[in-house]
Amino acid sequence: MIEINNLNKAYANLHVLNNINLNIEKGKITYLVGPNGAGKTTLIKSILGLIKKYDGSIKIDGKLINGESDYRNIIGYMPQIASFPENLIVQNIFEMVKDLRPNSYCDEELIIEFKLKREMNKRLKNLSGGTMQKVNAALAFLFNPNILILDEPTAGLDPVSSSLLKDKILTENKKGKTILFTSHIISELEDLAQRIAFILEGKISFHGSLEELINMTGGKNLERSVAAIMIGKVA
């Protein structure tokens, strides 16, 4: 679904991505994990076309992305921190996004589940962090995308809302959606990860299943296995 070959990105003498080769499988949930500064955000921005200058190639559905933007229509993106004009009300944001795709089917399940209808007349600057995160999630799923890229999706959510979002992710995956997510809340999201891609110092140091990772590191679970890779303690 997303094929990345020999991807390199540097800022002056800082090499952020070093020869990344990664195949994000269609219909799978892939957990992109790594410490701060490992290159996760740069990799995601490259897939989204927010970073255009790099060496290597990225293909979506077998098609090379080359400065075009049409492919983004099949992607739902939930940033870790969304940036919207604070003077707008929640209703304005949803109307603005819907106007960009006037003929698209709208999936409003999360708007209903998160009870966002009662927040529609509130200004964004007056929303709590958790409510803003709910808005971000609802926007990501709004147009029934084939690919979902979720950056720290449950950060700031209460346990009930986090569970609702995880259920939504699993439901969409059962429909065949391809999902890529990042998170520092490893124990909370372990049950979502079907494939794990570990990035360290701009390089993919592991890509496989949870079982394969545990066997490689000797860890008891995903959290312990990830910690083992970070400190270089591999069985």
GUPA-597304 format. One record per residue (C-alpha): residue in three letters; x, z, y. Coordinates in steps of 0.25 Angstrom, whole numbers. Each point is the difference from the previous one (the first is absolute). Layout:
N
{node 'ALA', {X, Z, Y}}
...
***
This chain:
235
{node 'MET', {0, 0, 0}}
{node 'ILE', {11, 4, 10}}
{node 'GLU', {14, -6, -4}}
{node 'ILE', {12, 5, 8}}
{node 'ASN', {13, -7, -3}}
{node 'ASN', {14, 3, 6}}
{node 'LEU', {-6, 7, 12}}
{node 'ASN', {10, 5, 10}}
{node 'LYS', {-2, 5, 14}}
{node 'ALA', {10, 6, 10}}
{node 'TYR', {0, 5, 14}}
{node 'ALA', {14, -3, 5}}
{node 'ASN', {9, 8, -10}}
{node 'LEU', {-12, 8, -6}}
{node 'HIS', {-4, -6, -13}}
{node 'VAL', {-14, 4, -2}}
{node 'LEU', {-4, -8, -12}}
{node 'ASN', {11, -4, -10}}
{node 'ASN', {-3, -12, -10}}
{node 'ILE', {-14, 5, -3}}
{node 'ASN', {-6, -6, -12}}
{node 'LEU', {-14, 5, -4}}
{node 'ASN', {-13, -6, -6}}
{node 'ILE', {-12, 8, 3}}
{node 'GLU', {-10, -4, -11}}
{node 'LYS', {-14, -5, 2}}
{node 'GLY', {-11, 10, -3}}
{node 'LYS', {10, 12, -1}}
{node 'ILE', {2, 12, 9}}
{node 'THR', {15, 1, 4}}
{node 'TYR', {5, 12, 6}}
{node 'LEU', {12, -3, 10}}
{node 'VAL', {8, 13, 1}}
{node 'GLY', {13, 4, 6}}
{node 'PRO', {6, 10, 11}}
{node 'ASN', {-2, -2, 15}}
{node 'GLY', {8, -11, 5}}
{node 'ALA', {1, -7, -14}}
{node 'GLY', {-6, -13, 5}}
{node 'LYS', {-15, 2, -4}}
{node 'THR', {-6, -3, 13}}
{node 'THR', {9, -12, 3}}
{node 'LEU', {-4, -6, -14}}
{node 'ILE', {-14, 2, 3}}
{node 'LYS', {1, -6, 14}}
{node 'SER', {7, -12, -6}}
{node 'ILE', {-11, -2, -10}}
{node 'LEU', {-10, 1, 11}}
{node 'GLY', {7, -10, 9}}
{node 'LEU', {3, 10, 11}}
{node 'ILE', {15, -2, -3}}
{node 'LYS', {3, -15, 0}}
{node 'LYS', {15, -1, 0}}
{node 'TYR', {6, 3, -13}}
{node 'ASP', {8, -6, -11}}
{node 'GLY', {-7, -3, -13}}
{node 'SER', {-14, -4, -4}}
{node 'ILE', {-14, 7, -1}}
{node 'LYS', {-11, -7, -8}}
{node 'ILE', {-15, 4, 0}}
{node 'ASP', {-8, -6, -11}}
{node 'GLY', {11, -10, -2}}
{node 'LYS', {1, -5, 14}}
{node 'LEU', {12, 2, 9}}
{node 'ILE', {-3, 8, 12}}
{node 'ASN', {7, -7, 11}}
{node 'GLY', {-4, 5, 14}}
{node 'GLU', {-15, -3, -3}}
{node 'SER', {-11, 10, 1}}
{node 'ASP', {-12, -5, -8}}
{node 'TYR', {5, 7, -13}}
{node 'ARG', {-3, 13, 7}}
{node 'ASN', {-15, -2, -1}}
{node 'ILE', {1, 4, -15}}
{node 'ILE', {8, 13, 4}}
{node 'GLY', {-6, 13, 4}}
{node 'TYR', {10, 9, 7}}
{node 'MET', {0, 15, 3}}
{node 'PRO', {11, 4, 9}}
{node 'GLN', {6, 14, 0}}
{node 'ILE', {-3, 1, 15}}
{node 'ALA', {-10, -10, 6}}
{node 'SER', {1, -3, 14}}
{node 'PHE', {-13, -3, 8}}
{node 'PRO', {-3, 1, 15}}
{node 'GLU', {-5, 15, 1}}
{node 'ASN', {-11, -3, 10}}
{node 'LEU', {-8, -8, -11}}
{node 'ILE', {-10, 6, -8}}
{node 'VAL', {-1, -1, -15}}
{node 'GLN', {-11, -10, 0}}
{node 'ASN', {8, -9, 9}}
{node 'ILE', {12, -1, -10}}
{node 'PHE', {-9, -4, -12}}
{node 'GLU', {-8, -10, 9}}
{node 'MET', {14, -6, 5}}
{node 'VAL', {5, -1, -14}}
{node 'LYS', {-13, -6, -6}}
{node 'ASP', {0, -10, 12}}
{node 'LEU', {13, -6, -5}}
{node 'ARG', {-6, -3, -14}}
{node 'PRO', {-15, -3, 4}}
{node 'ASN', {-4, -6, -13}}
{node 'SER', {7, 10, -10}}
{node 'TYR', {-7, 9, -9}}
{node 'CYS', {2, 15, 5}}
{node 'ASP', {2, 11, -10}}
{node 'GLU', {-5, 12, 8}}
{node 'GLU', {1, 10, -12}}
{node 'LEU', {10, 9, 6}}
{node 'ILE', {-7, 0, 14}}
{node 'ILE', {-11, 6, -8}}
{node 'GLU', {8, 9, -9}}
{node 'PHE', {8, 5, 11}}
{node 'LYS', {-12, 2, 9}}
{node 'LEU', {6, -8, 11}}
{node 'LYS', {-14, -4, 5}}
{node 'ARG', {-1, 13, 8}}
{node 'GLU', {14, -3, 6}}
{node 'MET', {-3, -13, 6}}
{node 'ASN', {-3, 4, 14}}
{node 'LYS', {13, 9, 1}}
{node 'ARG', {12, -5, 7}}
{node 'LEU', {13, -2, -8}}
{node 'LYS', {8, 10, 8}}
{node 'ASN', {-10, 11, -3}}
{node 'LEU', {0, -2, -15}}
{node 'SER', {8, 9, -10}}
{node 'GLY', {12, -6, -7}}
{node 'GLY', {-9, 1, -13}}
{node 'THR', {-11, -8, 6}}
{node 'MET', {9, -10, 5}}
{node 'GLN', {6, -2, -14}}
{node 'LYS', {-14, -2, -5}}
{node 'VAL', {-2, -11, 10}}
{node 'ASN', {13, -6, -4}}
{node 'ALA', {-4, 0, -15}}
{node 'ALA', {-14, -6, 3}}
{node 'LEU', {6, -11, 8}}
{node 'ALA', {10, -3, -11}}
{node 'PHE', {-11, -2, -11}}
{node 'LEU', {-10, -6, 10}}
{node 'PHE', {1, -15, -4}}
{node 'ASN', {1, 2, -15}}
{node 'PRO', {15, -5, 0}}
{node 'ASN', {7, -5, -13}}
{node 'ILE', {13, 8, 4}}
{node 'LEU', {0, 14, 6}}
{node 'ILE', {12, 6, 6}}
{node 'LEU', {-1, 15, 3}}
{node 'ASP', {11, 7, 8}}
{node 'GLU', {-2, 15, -3}}
{node 'PRO', {-15, -1, -2}}
{node 'THR', {-4, 14, -3}}
{node 'ALA', {9, 7, 11}}
{node 'GLY', {-9, 9, 9}}
{node 'LEU', {-12, -1, -9}}
{node 'ASP', {-7, 12, -5}}
{node 'PRO', {-1, 1, -15}}
{node 'VAL', {-14, -6, -1}}
{node 'SER', {3, -12, 9}}
{node 'SER', {13, -2, -8}}
{node 'SER', {-8, 0, -13}}
{node 'LEU', {-10, -10, 5}}
{node 'LEU', {11, -9, 5}}
{node 'LYS', {8, 1, -14}}
{node 'ASP', {-14, -3, -7}}
{node 'LYS', {-1, -13, 9}}
{node 'ILE', {14, -4, -3}}
{node 'LEU', {-3, 1, -15}}
{node 'THR', {-13, -7, 1}}
{node 'GLU', {6, -12, 8}}
{node 'ASN', {11, -1, -10}}
{node 'LYS', {-10, -1, -12}}
{node 'LYS', {-5, -12, 8}}
{node 'GLY', {13, -6, -1}}
{node 'LYS', {6, 3, 13}}
{node 'THR', {15, 1, 2}}
{node 'ILE', {4, 13, 7}}
{node 'LEU', {13, 4, 6}}
{node 'PHE', {1, 14, 6}}
{node 'THR', {11, 10, 5}}
{node 'SER', {-2, 15, 1}}
{node 'HIS', {9, 13, 1}}
{node 'ILE', {-11, 7, -7}}
{node 'ILE', {5, -3, -14}}
{node 'SER', {-8, 10, -9}}
{node 'GLU', {-13, -3, 7}}
{node 'LEU', {1, -15, -3}}
{node 'GLU', {7, -1, -13}}
{node 'ASP', {-13, -3, -7}}
{node 'LEU', {-1, -13, 8}}
{node 'ALA', {14, -6, -3}}
{node 'GLN', {0, -11, -11}}
{node 'ARG', {13, -6, 4}}
{node 'ILE', {11, 7, 8}}
{node 'ALA', {10, -6, 9}}
{node 'PHE', {11, 9, 5}}
{node 'ILE', {8, -4, 12}}
{node 'LEU', {13, 7, 4}}
{node 'GLU', {9, -5, 11}}
{node 'GLY', {-7, -13, 2}}
{node 'LYS', {1, -3, -15}}
{node 'ILE', {-10, 0, -12}}
{node 'SER', {6, 10, -9}}
{node 'PHE', {-12, 1, -10}}
{node 'HIS', {-12, -9, -3}}
{node 'GLY', {-9, 3, -11}}
{node 'SER', {-11, 10, -6}}
{node 'LEU', {0, 15, 1}}
{node 'GLU', {3, 1, -14}}
{node 'GLU', {12, -8, 1}}
{node 'LEU', {5, 8, 13}}
{node 'ILE', {-2, 13, -8}}
{node 'ASN', {8, -5, -12}}
{node 'MET', {11, -5, 9}}
{node 'THR', {1, 13, 9}}
{node 'GLY', {-4, 11, -10}}
{node 'GLY', {-10, 5, 10}}
{node 'LYS', {-13, 7, -4}}
{node 'ASN', {-8, -8, 10}}
{node 'LEU', {0, -10, 11}}
{node 'GLU', {4, 10, 10}}
{node 'ARG', {12, 6, -8}}
{node 'SER', {4, -14, -4}}
{node 'VAL', {0, -5, 15}}
{node 'ALA', {9, 12, 4}}
{node 'ALA', {9, -3, -12}}
{node 'ILE', {3, -14, 6}}
{node 'MET', {2, 5, 14}}
{node 'ILE', {11, 10, -4}}
{node 'GLY', {6, -10, -10}}
{node 'LYS', {-4, 9, -12}}
{node 'VAL', {-4, -10, -10}}
{node 'ALA', {0, 3, -15}}
***
